[in-house]
Amino acid sequence: MTSLPVLAVTAGEPAGIGPEICLRLLEHARERPFPARIVVLADRSLLATRAALLNLPCDLHDWDPSLPPQAGKVEILHLPLAVDAHPGRLAPANSPYVLALLDRALAGCLSGEFSAMVTAPVHKGVINDAGIRFTGHTEYLAERTGTRRVVMMLAGGGLRVALVTTHLPLKDVPAAVTEVAIAETLHILHREMRSKYGIARPRILVAGLNPHAGEGGYLGREEIDVIIPVLDRLRAEEGMTLLGPLPADTMFSPPVLARGDCVLAMYHDQGLTALKYASFGHGINVTLGLPIIRTSVDHGTALELAGSGQADPGSLLVAIEQTIEMVKRVSRKG
């Protein structure tokens, strides 16, 4: 690995906005080059066709790892579609292609060919329609790397919000919020706040599960029986700075947020509603706990915008910028 980061960017669902935000990435890099080498994983003809549709410049250079590294350069690593892709029209036959992008980027990260990976959005439904069980990027990459627990964290709008549980029906959340799940999540979050964000003593705000954090047991006992014992133990045994459990309805107020470096929410919408309100389109998703660095955009495939020219690449650009910073921090520590 050279000192210049090499980032793999997967183009995601071909019927969505992923291909065109990658094209916008090429446009951005010409005007304001990144201090990194960017490799977009996509079908070359898909990018060319979408560029023609949107009347965008299409100067595509093939990825050649043997060439000397050049900051700001964006190259294409071609992987073929199974069938032609059309904006806004999902095709289950292309689901293996979507996963092949992830597999190739992951293999390159594990081998040292790439410094990190950044992912454009995929469509979970169409992958499952193809007969492939798929919950999300986070779970897929954890399984592929043999990582027993990973942590989904979104960052943006001045917030960093991590989750104990991710894509679960709400009825299944209480059973999944166990002492083990909370402790393992906090260990990962604490460690990676230090390594990826350079915070020597992270202060973590921890949400309760129930309204008003259980109201002393009157609105649920999960705080008393599960969450508080874990927090007390980690404070006493490992010296972690943990504030909570806090009522989720006031946890995102400025005076409370000022006391922490990140938030740990118990379930998906509890934490991400506030974050996406503050930063939608310019936040990023970070998977903590993997043996690689992986970030993603904070939005979905936006099928209704595909091919319209209205897709905003802001989240992808922020993800790339922050990923470069993470790579540098981790490299310095290494």
Rosetta silent file (secondary structure, phi, psi, omega in degrees, C-alpha in Angstrom):
SEQUENCE: MTSLPVLAVTAGEPAGIGPEICLRLLEHARERPFPARIVVLADRSLLATRAALLNLPCDLHDWDPSLPPQAGKVEILHLPLAVDAHPGRLAPANSPYVLALLDRALAGCLSGEFSAMVTAPVHKGVINDAGIRFTGHTEYLAERTGTRRVVMMLAGGGLRVALVTTHLPLKDVPAAVTEVAIAETLHILHREMRSKYGIARPRILVAGLNPHAGEGGYLGREEIDVIIPVLDRLRAEEGMTLLGPLPADTMFSPPVLARGDCVLAMYHDQGLTALKYASFGHGINVTLGLPIIRTSVDHGTALELAGSGQADPGSLLVAIEQTIEMVKRVSRKG
SCORE:     score description
SCORE:     0.000 S_00000001
   1 L     0.000  129.280  177.067    0.000    0.000    0.000 S_00000001
   2 L   -78.825  171.368  178.506    1.331    3.422   -0.976 S_00000001
   3 L   -72.079  -16.400  177.814    1.028    6.452    1.281 S_00000001
   4 L   -85.876  119.452 -179.470   -1.695    7.752   -1.044 S_00000001
   5 L   -59.622  142.437  175.246   -5.063    6.235   -0.053 S_00000001
   6 E  -119.169  111.802 -174.634   -6.782    4.144   -2.722 S_00000001
   7 E  -104.415  130.172  173.084  -10.551    4.078   -2.177 S_00000001
   8 E   -90.663  126.971  179.397  -12.917    1.570   -3.782 S_00000001
   9 E  -117.681  113.721  179.649  -16.340    3.098   -4.512 S_00000001
  10 E   -87.099  137.105 -172.775  -19.123    0.651   -5.382 S_00000001
  11 L   -81.703   -8.901  172.522  -21.821    2.056   -7.697 S_00000001
  12 L    72.455 -156.097 -177.439  -24.670    0.151   -6.021 S_00000001
  13 L   -59.785  121.218 -173.831  -28.085   -0.609   -7.514 S_00000001
  14 L   -70.133  -19.980  178.043  -27.821    0.074  -11.275 S_00000001
  15 L   -86.320   -7.957 -177.532  -31.450    1.214  -11.588 S_00000001
  16 L   -98.024 -158.468 -176.224  -31.013    3.802   -8.834 S_00000001
  17 L   -87.836   -3.070 -178.973  -28.998    6.978   -8.453 S_00000001
  18 H   -52.862  -50.640 -179.690  -25.736    5.207   -7.575 S_00000001
  19 H   -59.319  -38.022 -176.406  -24.292    5.307  -11.114 S_00000001
  20 H   -79.326  -29.298  174.073  -25.039    8.992  -11.563 S_00000001
  21 H   -71.084  -27.050  173.119  -23.658   10.136   -8.213 S_00000001
  22 H   -68.133  -37.246  175.351  -20.504    8.244   -9.209 S_00000001
  23 H   -65.368  -39.465  176.004  -20.502   10.225  -12.463 S_00000001
  24 H   -63.900  -30.729  176.263  -20.901   13.406  -10.426 S_00000001
  25 H   -62.441  -43.287  176.982  -17.913   12.215   -8.416 S_00000001
  26 H   -60.566  -41.793  179.851  -15.819   12.204  -11.590 S_00000001
  27 H   -63.048  -45.085  179.580  -17.034   15.720  -12.332 S_00000001
  28 H   -62.221  -43.034 -175.379  -16.173   16.902   -8.809 S_00000001
  29 H   -65.012  -29.083  177.275  -12.711   15.316   -8.899 S_00000001
  30 H   -68.416  -35.180 -177.350  -11.803   17.243  -12.037 S_00000001
  31 H   -85.861  -41.053 -179.081  -12.585   20.535  -10.304 S_00000001
  32 L  -135.894   85.183 -175.003  -11.398   19.714   -6.769 S_00000001
  33 L   -58.875  139.898  174.181   -9.201   16.602   -6.747 S_00000001
  34 L   -76.767  151.031  173.605   -9.287   14.419   -3.654 S_00000001
  35 L   -80.162   55.840 -177.570   -5.976   13.642   -1.892 S_00000001
  36 L  -164.860  167.049  173.479   -6.517   10.008   -2.854 S_00000001
  37 E  -103.157  125.095 -174.345   -6.873    7.671   -5.808 S_00000001
  38 E  -107.959  129.403  178.107  -10.537    6.738   -6.385 S_00000001
  39 E  -118.636  113.198  178.910  -11.586    3.487   -8.053 S_00000001
  40 E   -90.696  122.512  177.723  -15.265    3.249   -9.048 S_00000001
  41 E   -94.394  115.530 -175.552  -16.523   -0.330   -9.336 S_00000001
  42 E  -168.902  166.514  170.242  -19.279   -0.449  -11.946 S_00000001
  43 L   -74.533  125.066 -175.637  -20.271   -1.660  -15.369 S_00000001
  44 H   -60.786  -42.639 -178.262  -18.447    0.659  -17.782 S_00000001
  45 H   -68.282  -30.864  176.112  -21.274    0.712  -20.319 S_00000001
  46 H   -61.696  -46.299  179.379  -23.778    1.527  -17.563 S_00000001
  47 H   -64.172  -41.598 -179.124  -21.816    4.652  -16.660 S_00000001
  48 H   -65.334  -41.539  179.933  -21.427    5.646  -20.297 S_00000001
  49 H   -65.769  -43.528 -179.469  -25.135    5.179  -21.006 S_00000001
  50 H   -68.118  -35.852  177.237  -26.209    7.125  -17.926 S_00000001
  51 H   -63.369  -41.311  178.843  -23.726    9.899  -18.745 S_00000001
  52 H   -64.605  -40.984  179.091  -25.184   10.201  -22.250 S_00000001
  53 H   -60.630  -39.459 -175.399  -28.719   10.330  -20.840 S_00000001
  54 H   -95.597    2.404 -179.502  -27.772   13.142  -18.456 S_00000001
  55 L    57.564   44.360  178.580  -25.479   14.939  -20.906 S_00000001
  56 L  -103.514  148.914  173.330  -22.542   14.570  -18.534 S_00000001
  57 L   -58.328  144.184 -176.590  -18.867   14.348  -19.558 S_00000001
  58 L  -135.213   71.763  179.223  -17.785   10.723  -19.674 S_00000001
  59 L   -99.163   86.817 -172.858  -14.010   10.499  -19.546 S_00000001
  60 L   -96.721  123.401  177.388  -13.619    7.001  -18.111 S_00000001
  61 L  -108.317  132.283 -179.568  -10.152    5.667  -17.329 S_00000001
  62 E   -73.158  142.882  177.860   -9.702    1.975  -16.572 S_00000001
  63 L   -65.378  125.882  177.442   -8.201    1.026  -13.210 S_00000001
  64 L  -135.672   97.793 -175.829   -4.573    0.041  -13.586 S_00000001
  65 L   -65.936  -13.314 -178.824   -2.885   -0.661  -10.254 S_00000001
  66 L   -79.598  -15.986 -179.431    0.522   -0.854  -11.950 S_00000001
  67 L   -75.333  151.222  176.986    0.474    2.862  -12.777 S_00000001
  68 L   -59.694  141.407 -179.599    2.106    5.308  -10.342 S_00000001
  69 L   -63.181  140.455 -179.674   -0.434    6.688   -7.845 S_00000001
  70 L  -134.635  117.112 -177.830   -1.891   10.047   -8.789 S_00000001
  71 L   -60.462  137.696  176.580   -3.896   12.109   -6.325 S_00000001
  72 L    86.356   -9.944 -177.492   -7.380   13.006   -7.474 S_00000001
  73 L   -74.245  136.872  176.587   -7.501   10.439  -10.241 S_00000001
  74 E  -116.478  123.733 -177.381  -10.787    8.545  -10.651 S_00000001
  75 E  -124.057  163.378 -175.782  -10.631    5.206  -12.445 S_00000001
  76 E  -114.588  125.675  171.020  -13.157    2.523  -13.349 S_00000001
  77 E  -102.443  107.709 -171.908  -12.924   -1.131  -12.386 S_00000001
  78 E   -77.049  127.862  168.297  -15.358   -2.788  -14.799 S_00000001
  79 L  -130.505  131.323 -169.061  -17.694   -5.530  -13.600 S_00000001
  80 L   -81.551  140.392  169.304  -20.421   -6.564  -16.068 S_00000001
  81 L   -64.915  156.333  173.480  -24.165   -6.283  -15.571 S_00000001
  82 L   -81.067  -41.288  177.763  -26.228   -9.415  -16.085 S_00000001
  83 L  -137.628  161.871  178.312  -28.904   -7.536  -18.064 S_00000001
  84 L   -56.959  144.016  179.200  -29.277   -3.951  -19.274 S_00000001
  85 L  -108.236  139.768  179.708  -30.190   -1.501  -16.529 S_00000001
  86 E  -125.880  135.587 -177.646  -32.806    1.217  -16.913 S_00000001
  87 L   -54.588  128.252  175.556  -33.287    4.145  -14.498 S_00000001
  88 L    81.951   -2.327 -176.867  -36.052    3.463  -12.001 S_00000001
  89 E  -118.010  102.987 -178.238  -36.734   -0.103  -13.173 S_00000001
  90 L   -68.333  142.282  177.686  -35.450   -2.778  -10.826 S_00000001
  91 L  -132.036  107.456  179.697  -34.222   -6.039  -12.341 S_00000001
  92 H   -53.973  -27.794 -178.927  -33.652   -8.964   -9.941 S_00000001
  93 H   -61.882  -22.641  179.746  -31.276  -10.489  -12.504 S_00000001
  94 H   -89.489    1.279  179.720  -28.746   -7.751  -11.689 S_00000001
  95 H   -61.487  -41.309  175.573  -28.671   -8.541   -7.968 S_00000001
  96 H   -60.320  -32.564  175.754  -25.609  -10.829   -8.295 S_00000001
  97 H   -62.633  -44.327 -179.493  -23.844   -7.927  -10.030 S_00000001
  98 H   -59.545  -43.725 -179.982  -24.611   -5.636   -7.073 S_00000001
  99 H   -72.408  -30.429  176.888  -23.144   -8.166   -4.650 S_00000001
 100 H   -63.963  -33.975  175.496  -20.156   -8.778   -6.944 S_00000001
 101 H   -60.704  -45.974 -179.508  -19.271   -5.090   -6.584 S_00000001
 102 H   -65.071  -43.438 -178.258  -19.212   -5.484   -2.814 S_00000001
 103 H   -63.198  -40.680 -179.226  -17.245   -8.733   -2.938 S_00000001
 104 H   -68.436  -42.431  178.284  -14.598   -7.271   -5.243 S_00000001
 105 H   -63.695  -42.680  179.759  -14.200   -4.123   -3.145 S_00000001
 106 H   -63.465  -44.631  179.047  -13.990   -6.174    0.040 S_00000001
 107 H   -59.663  -40.492  179.233  -11.397   -8.531   -1.439 S_00000001
 108 H   -66.915  -35.744  177.109   -9.299   -5.540   -2.471 S_00000001
 109 H   -67.837  -42.790 -178.584   -9.501   -4.030    1.005 S_00000001
 110 H   -67.882  -31.597 -178.198   -8.518   -7.290    2.687 S_00000001
 111 H   -84.180  -14.205 -176.390   -5.569   -7.811    0.334 S_00000001
 112 L    94.857   -1.320  176.142   -4.272   -4.244    0.698 S_00000001
 113 L   -63.734  -39.553  177.706   -5.075   -3.288   -2.896 S_00000001
 114 L  -115.384  148.518  178.763   -7.561   -0.725   -1.546 S_00000001
 115 L   -81.704  -29.262 -175.665   -7.288    1.349    1.623 S_00000001
 116 E  -168.851  168.707  176.273  -11.039    1.436    2.260 S_00000001
 117 E  -127.657  144.095  177.753  -14.402    1.059    0.576 S_00000001
 118 E  -124.603  130.119 -172.706  -17.257    3.526    0.101 S_00000001
 119 E  -115.109  133.187  168.768  -20.639    2.196   -0.988 S_00000001
 120 L   -80.181  165.631 -170.612  -23.452    3.743   -2.997 S_00000001
 121 L   -70.757  147.749  172.127  -26.963    2.531   -2.063 S_00000001
 122 L  -115.350  165.317 -179.403  -28.359   -0.903   -2.836 S_00000001
 123 L  -109.697  106.929 -175.301  -31.998   -2.018   -2.901 S_00000001
 124 H   -60.495  -39.950 -175.315  -32.594   -4.722   -0.297 S_00000001
 125 H   -61.377  -45.858 -176.087  -35.978   -5.715   -1.712 S_00000001
 126 H   -70.941  -29.413  176.390  -34.835   -6.563   -5.231 S_00000001
 127 H   -66.802  -41.731  176.158  -31.893   -8.593   -3.913 S_00000001
 128 H   -67.937  -34.064  176.169  -34.307  -10.654   -1.839 S_00000001
 129 H   -62.195  -26.643  178.406  -36.625  -10.906   -4.865 S_00000001
 130 L   -80.448    2.052  179.523  -33.714  -12.573   -6.647 S_00000001
 131 L    86.348   15.628 -179.630  -33.759  -15.305   -4.003 S_00000001
 132 L  -110.799  116.687  179.924  -30.709  -13.964   -2.143 S_00000001
 133 L   -67.937  122.389 -175.266  -31.213  -13.349    1.559 S_00000001
 134 L  -148.686  120.967  179.487  -29.930   -9.841    2.206 S_00000001
 135 L   -96.752  -32.615 -179.184  -30.519   -7.589    5.217 S_00000001
 136 L   164.634  167.889  177.208  -28.132   -4.771    4.370 S_00000001
 137 H   -51.326  -48.337 -173.510  -24.548   -3.752    3.662 S_00000001
 138 H   -57.059  -50.736 -177.677  -23.627   -3.858    7.339 S_00000001
 139 H   -69.135  -37.115 -178.917  -24.774   -7.417    7.927 S_00000001
 140 H   -64.079  -47.371 -178.930  -23.455   -8.652    4.576 S_00000001
 141 H   -68.041  -33.663  175.635  -19.931   -7.349    5.148 S_00000001
 142 H   -62.347  -45.284 -179.794  -19.913   -8.709    8.690 S_00000001
 143 H   -64.493  -42.757 -177.389  -20.810  -12.171    7.401 S_00000001
 144 H   -66.008  -28.955 -179.422  -18.256  -12.018    4.576 S_00000001
 145 H   -98.201    0.209 -178.524  -15.458  -11.080    6.973 S_00000001
 146 L    67.795   28.952 -179.893  -16.498  -13.473    9.733 S_00000001
 147 L   -91.582  118.648 -172.437  -17.055  -10.557   12.110 S_00000001
 148 L   -68.294  -38.617  178.310  -19.445  -11.607   14.857 S_00000001
 149 L  -137.642  129.262  170.786  -20.592   -8.111   15.767 S_00000001
 150 L  -121.681  167.281 -177.963  -20.358   -4.852   13.866 S_00000001
 151 E  -126.218  127.857  173.712  -21.849   -1.479   14.717 S_00000001
 152 E   -86.763  126.723  176.114  -23.767    0.793   12.362 S_00000001
 153 E  -132.400  132.873  172.892  -23.014    4.450   12.989 S_00000001
 154 E  -107.509  142.740 -178.522  -24.251    7.465   11.044 S_00000001
 155 E  -131.969  135.609  178.360  -22.418   10.765   11.184 S_00000001
 156 E   163.221  159.049  179.295  -23.551   14.180   10.012 S_00000001
 157 L    60.739   26.750 -178.385  -24.988   17.482   11.101 S_00000001
 158 L    81.341    6.493 -178.331  -22.534   17.551   13.991 S_00000001
 159 E  -115.526  151.476  166.844  -23.840   14.188   15.296 S_00000001
 160 E  -130.404  119.219 -174.852  -22.457   10.664   15.497 S_00000001
 161 E  -127.274  118.081  177.418  -25.131    8.076   16.258 S_00000001
 162 E  -105.744  161.218 -173.905  -24.424    4.365   16.691 S_00000001
 163 E  -125.692  139.624  171.877  -26.981    1.591   17.122 S_00000001
 164 L   -76.444  -44.081  175.707  -27.239   -1.475   19.341 S_00000001
 165 L  -119.946  154.750 -174.854  -29.774   -3.070   16.951 S_00000001
 166 L  -117.422  -99.425 -172.206  -30.210   -2.251   13.269 S_00000001
 167 L   -93.452   77.001  179.314  -32.752   -3.646   10.815 S_00000001
 168 L  -124.855  146.454  168.478  -35.210   -5.364   13.135 S_00000001
 169 L   -59.427  145.472 -175.660  -38.993   -5.162   13.442 S_00000001
 170 H   -58.291  -34.101 -179.330  -39.810   -2.992   16.440 S_00000001
 171 H   -64.529  -21.499 -178.036  -41.499   -5.911   18.225 S_00000001
 172 H   -93.974   -6.048 -173.692  -38.167   -7.803   18.225 S_00000001
 173 H   -66.264  -48.784 -175.801  -36.040   -4.994   19.631 S_00000001
 174 H   -55.289  -39.760 -179.676  -36.486   -5.489   23.422 S_00000001
 175 H   -69.230  -25.917 -178.708  -35.318   -9.105   23.269 S_00000001
 176 H   -85.512  -15.016  178.751  -32.277   -8.085   21.218 S_00000001
 177 L   -86.495   82.180 -177.524  -31.208   -5.359   23.664 S_00000001
 178 L  -104.788  167.164  176.397  -29.204   -7.655   25.934 S_00000001
 179 H   -59.966  -41.301 -179.881  -26.320   -6.979   28.296 S_00000001
 180 H   -63.710  -46.214 -178.460  -23.973   -8.739   25.887 S_00000001
 181 H   -61.062  -42.754 -179.469  -25.199   -6.730   22.875 S_00000001
 182 H   -67.600  -44.877 -177.868  -24.840   -3.408   24.701 S_00000001
 183 H   -64.177  -44.681 -179.250  -21.402   -4.227   26.134 S_00000001
 184 H   -66.098  -39.081  178.064  -19.995   -5.471   22.833 S_00000001
 185 H   -63.676  -43.518  179.931  -21.376   -2.469   20.971 S_00000001
 186 H   -65.534  -37.091  176.677  -19.874   -0.068   23.505 S_00000001
 187 H   -60.726  -46.214 -179.933  -16.481   -1.777   23.289 S_00000001
 188 H   -65.080  -46.287 -177.956  -16.444   -1.387   19.509 S_00000001
 189 H   -61.816  -45.680 -179.886  -17.731    2.177   19.611 S_00000001
 190 H   -61.362  -46.481 -178.173  -15.219    3.238   22.278 S_00000001
 191 H   -63.580  -42.314 -173.411  -12.298    1.632   20.437 S_00000001
 192 H   -84.649  -20.029  167.908  -13.154    3.097   17.039 S_00000001
 193 H   -63.473  -33.746  178.247  -13.888    6.568   18.337 S_00000001
 194 H   -75.121  -47.827 -173.595  -10.266    6.490   19.402 S_00000001
 195 H   -78.526  -44.618 -174.481   -8.760    4.921   16.273 S_00000001
 196 L   -88.545  -26.069 -177.392  -10.899    6.378   13.462 S_00000001
 197 L  -114.659   -3.198  174.222  -11.795    9.743   15.003 S_00000001
 198 L    69.274   26.506 -179.860   -8.761   10.417   17.160 S_00000001
 199 L   -97.613  111.630 -171.847  -10.731   10.995   20.399 S_00000001
 200 L   -64.945  -42.319 -179.828   -8.537    9.845   23.272 S_00000001
 201 L  -128.730   84.387 -175.642  -11.318    9.551   25.892 S_00000001
 202 L   -62.962  138.674  174.142  -14.658    9.241   24.111 S_00000001
 203 E  -105.510  117.701 -172.734  -17.749   10.441   25.952 S_00000001
 204 E  -112.353  122.956  175.242  -20.704    8.292   24.944 S_00000001
 205 E   -88.906  123.477 -174.468  -24.333    9.297   25.501 S_00000001
 206 E  -111.440  125.071  179.918  -26.430    6.152   25.927 S_00000001
 207 E   -80.245  151.487  165.660  -30.186    6.170   25.291 S_00000001
 208 L   -77.404  171.716  177.768  -32.728    4.246   27.297 S_00000001
 209 L   -89.672  -40.334 -172.117  -35.060    1.882   25.485 S_00000001
 210 L   -94.491  164.764  172.754  -38.393    3.050   26.883 S_00000001
 211 H   -55.080  138.299  179.810  -40.072    6.460   26.971 S_00000001
 212 H    58.710   27.479 -178.224  -38.452    8.656   29.662 S_00000001
 213 H    52.902   38.338  175.043  -35.790    5.920   30.013 S_00000001
 214 H    90.216  -12.603  179.298  -38.346    3.744   31.788 S_00000001
 215 H    49.545   50.298  178.092  -39.530    6.340   34.335 S_00000001
 216 H    64.548   25.064  178.519  -37.985    4.368   37.207 S_00000001
 217 H   100.285  -12.573 -178.397  -39.566    1.123   36.017 S_00000001
 218 L   -73.849  -23.824  179.832  -43.115    2.411   35.519 S_00000001
 219 L  -114.589   24.693 -179.838  -42.686    2.491   31.709 S_00000001
 220 L   128.514  147.986 -174.167  -40.556   -0.634   31.379 S_00000001
 221 L  -107.059    4.229 -177.487  -37.759   -2.348   33.278 S_00000001
 222 H   -59.410  -36.643  178.187  -35.127   -2.775   30.545 S_00000001
 223 H   -62.476  -46.371 -177.123  -33.168    0.217   31.865 S_00000001
 224 H   -71.357  -44.018 -172.680  -33.086   -1.175   35.416 S_00000001
 225 H   -84.514  -27.346 -172.111  -32.586   -4.832   34.559 S_00000001
 226 H  -121.797  -56.153 -168.039  -30.289   -4.602   31.511 S_00000001
 227 H   -73.174  -49.322 -177.028  -28.872   -1.208   30.550 S_00000001
 228 H   -60.743  -44.201  178.318  -27.848    0.309   33.899 S_00000001
 229 H   -59.016  -37.950  178.872  -25.918   -2.784   35.091 S_00000001
 230 H   -66.152  -46.483 -178.322  -23.862   -2.809   31.873 S_00000001
 231 H   -63.455  -42.007  178.994  -23.050    0.882   32.074 S_00000001
 232 H   -61.161  -42.117 -178.001  -22.091    0.639   35.749 S_00000001
 233 H   -66.708  -43.852 -178.257  -19.789   -2.310   35.050 S_00000001
 234 H   -69.949  -31.649  174.515  -18.015   -0.690   32.102 S_00000001
 235 H   -65.956  -46.603 -174.922  -17.520    2.530   34.038 S_00000001
 236 H   -72.188  -43.790 -172.294  -16.067    0.697   37.042 S_00000001
 237 H   -87.666  -30.153 -173.272  -13.979   -1.938   35.275 S_00000001
 238 H  -123.290   -1.094  175.864  -12.822   -0.129   32.135 S_00000001
 239 L    69.493   21.059  179.222  -13.113    3.545   32.959 S_00000001
 240 L   -69.428  145.041  174.865  -15.432    4.349   30.072 S_00000001
 241 E   -93.427  101.557 -174.008  -17.185    7.715   30.142 S_00000001
 242 E  -124.940  123.093  178.969  -20.824    6.725   29.676 S_00000001
 243 E  -108.284  121.633  179.346  -23.741    9.071   30.311 S_00000001
 244 E   142.518 -174.050    6.635  -27.128    7.469   30.682 S_00000001
 245 E   -73.991  138.531 -175.182  -29.415    5.815   30.175 S_00000001
 246 E  -106.994  146.652  173.931  -30.945    9.030   28.870 S_00000001
 247 L   -62.294  127.690 -174.682  -34.506    9.705   27.690 S_00000001
 248 H   -67.249  -24.272 -176.412  -34.371    9.573   23.895 S_00000001
 249 H   -74.696  -18.895  177.639  -36.814   12.455   23.449 S_00000001
 250 H  -115.831   -4.299 -175.226  -34.429   14.965   25.052 S_00000001
 251 H   -63.917  -28.239 -177.407  -31.084   13.323   24.321 S_00000001
 252 L   -93.741   16.332  173.704  -30.683   15.231   21.039 S_00000001
 253 L   -78.176  147.172 -176.263  -31.117   18.653   22.626 S_00000001
 254 H   -53.533  -41.841 -179.468  -27.999   20.857   22.324 S_00000001
 255 H   -62.645  -35.243  178.980  -27.216   20.967   26.087 S_00000001
 256 H   -74.704  -45.176 -179.356  -27.179   17.163   26.297 S_00000001
 257 H   -59.713  -32.257 -179.587  -25.283   16.648   23.048 S_00000001
 258 L   -63.315  -17.163 -177.682  -22.605   19.061   24.232 S_00000001
 259 L   -88.990   -4.173 -175.583  -21.706   16.556   26.974 S_00000001
 260 L  -134.949  165.908  175.934  -20.799   13.738   24.545 S_00000001
 261 L  -100.461  -20.216  178.564  -18.770   12.837   21.472 S_00000001
 262 E  -160.538  166.093 -178.869  -21.279   10.309   20.147 S_00000001
 263 E  -118.126  140.763  169.919  -24.654    8.764   20.884 S_00000001
 264 E  -113.037  114.946  177.210  -25.588    5.109   21.315 S_00000001
 265 E   -99.948  156.061 -177.060  -29.246    4.424   20.495 S_00000001
 266 L   -82.191  -27.479 -179.593  -30.997    1.150   21.212 S_00000001
 267 L  -148.824  168.267 -167.795  -32.757    0.822   17.852 S_00000001
 268 H   -51.507  -64.410 -172.916  -32.756    2.188   14.317 S_00000001
 269 H   -73.081  -22.568  177.286  -35.370    4.946   14.248 S_00000001
 270 H   -59.461  -39.721 -176.998  -34.700    6.038   17.832 S_00000001
 271 H   -96.083  -35.223 -168.787  -31.284    7.289   16.785 S_00000001
 272 H   -88.534  -16.876  177.531  -31.447    7.966   13.087 S_00000001
 273 H   -61.363  -48.447 -179.378  -34.570   10.111   12.873 S_00000001
 274 H   -65.421  -42.447 -177.560  -32.831   13.033   14.572 S_00000001
 275 H   -64.369  -44.220 -177.628  -29.597   12.545   12.656 S_00000001
 276 H   -70.591  -28.778  173.029  -31.255   12.400    9.252 S_00000001
 277 H   -63.419  -40.029 -176.478  -33.294   15.471   10.061 S_00000001
 278 H   -76.979  -25.181 -167.622  -30.054   17.291   10.848 S_00000001
 279 H  -144.299   14.383 -171.140  -27.989   16.053    7.926 S_00000001
 280 L   -56.553  132.844 -178.742  -29.940   14.144    5.279 S_00000001
 281 L    90.047  -10.815  178.309  -28.055   14.063    2.000 S_00000001
 282 L  -137.900   13.425  172.286  -24.800   15.094    3.626 S_00000001
 283 L   -96.870  175.088  177.514  -24.380   12.500    6.353 S_00000001
 284 E  -138.930  160.439  176.035  -22.580    9.191    6.053 S_00000001
 285 E  -107.671  130.032  179.497  -22.895    5.645    7.327 S_00000001
 286 E  -121.799  127.947  175.905  -19.819    4.089    8.963 S_00000001
 287 E   -93.992  113.792 -179.555  -19.539    0.383    9.768 S_00000001
 288 E   -95.281  145.111  175.820  -17.512   -0.029   12.965 S_00000001
 289 L   101.494  -11.864  177.712  -15.873   -3.275   14.016 S_00000001
 290 L   -75.446  160.289  174.360  -14.908   -4.615   10.579 S_00000001
 291 L   -77.612    3.657  177.756  -11.283   -5.473    9.754 S_00000001
 292 L  -129.925  170.913  171.969  -11.527   -2.808    7.021 S_00000001
 293 L   -95.467  124.438  177.375  -12.739    0.785    6.777 S_00000001
 294 E  -135.742  127.733  173.242  -16.178    1.023    5.174 S_00000001
 295 E  -126.714  169.392 -178.248  -18.401    4.049    4.805 S_00000001
 296 E  -153.055  166.604  171.329  -21.551    4.688    2.807 S_00000001
 297 E   -69.302  164.084 -176.921  -24.017    7.348    1.772 S_00000001
 298 L  -100.712   13.921 -175.960  -26.887    8.060    4.169 S_00000001
 299 L  -128.383  173.265 -179.273  -29.672    7.671    1.591 S_00000001
 300 L   -93.477 -163.592 -173.302  -31.347    4.996   -0.482 S_00000001
 301 L   -75.288  -18.421  176.925  -31.503    4.215   -4.181 S_00000001
 302 L    47.761   56.243 -177.219  -34.015    7.013   -4.926 S_00000001
 303 L   -55.480  -33.775 -177.433  -35.486    5.185   -7.907 S_00000001
 304 L   -68.229  -19.310  179.080  -37.836    8.084   -8.565 S_00000001
 305 L   -98.130  -14.769 -174.448  -34.852   10.391   -9.185 S_00000001
 306 L   -59.183  129.652  179.017  -32.762    7.979  -11.258 S_00000001
 307 L    83.058   -0.800 -176.545  -32.071    9.368  -14.702 S_00000001
 308 L   -90.663  -17.330 -175.463  -33.532   12.789  -13.859 S_00000001
 309 L    82.664    4.161 -176.789  -30.252   14.588  -13.236 S_00000001
 310 L   -98.433   -0.913 -177.942  -31.502   15.714   -9.815 S_00000001
 311 L   -66.405  132.642 -178.175  -29.494   13.281   -7.676 S_00000001
 312 L   -95.514  120.453 -179.775  -27.336   15.075   -5.103 S_00000001
 313 L   -83.964    8.399 -172.057  -23.832   13.561   -4.693 S_00000001
 314 H   -54.083  -45.706 -177.971  -23.252   15.437   -1.422 S_00000001
 315 H   -65.171  -38.789  178.771  -23.334   12.408    0.871 S_00000001
 316 H   -64.351  -41.603  179.613  -20.946   10.457   -1.377 S_00000001
 317 H   -64.545  -42.070  177.809  -18.481   13.335   -1.446 S_00000001
 318 H   -64.397  -41.707  179.418  -18.597   13.676    2.349 S_00000001
 319 H   -59.313  -43.353 -179.946  -18.148    9.907    2.744 S_00000001
 320 H   -65.575  -45.258 -179.988  -15.035    9.979    0.575 S_00000001
 321 H   -59.948  -45.725 -178.174  -13.573   12.990    2.398 S_00000001
 322 H   -71.749  -31.559  177.517  -14.149   11.459    5.831 S_00000001
 323 H   -65.556  -40.285  177.491  -12.890    8.052    4.709 S_00000001
 324 H   -59.994  -42.610  178.540   -9.623    9.608    3.593 S_00000001
 325 H   -63.897  -41.384  177.875   -9.249   11.170    7.040 S_00000001
 326 H   -61.291  -45.065  179.967   -9.971    7.815    8.729 S_00000001
 327 H   -58.800  -42.908 -179.568   -7.378    6.060    6.575 S_00000001
 328 H   -63.685  -44.003 -179.951   -4.793    8.665    7.516 S_00000001
 329 H   -62.657  -47.450 -178.569   -5.538    8.372   11.257 S_00000001
 330 H   -63.842  -39.146  179.976   -5.425    4.579   11.217 S_00000001
 331 H   -64.649  -40.300  178.243   -2.216    4.614    9.142 S_00000001
 332 H   -62.554  -40.732  179.711   -0.529    6.973   11.610 S_00000001
 333 H   -69.968  -32.751 -179.263   -1.439    4.704   14.520 S_00000001
 334 L   -72.134    0.000    0.000   -0.297    1.640   12.581 S_00000001
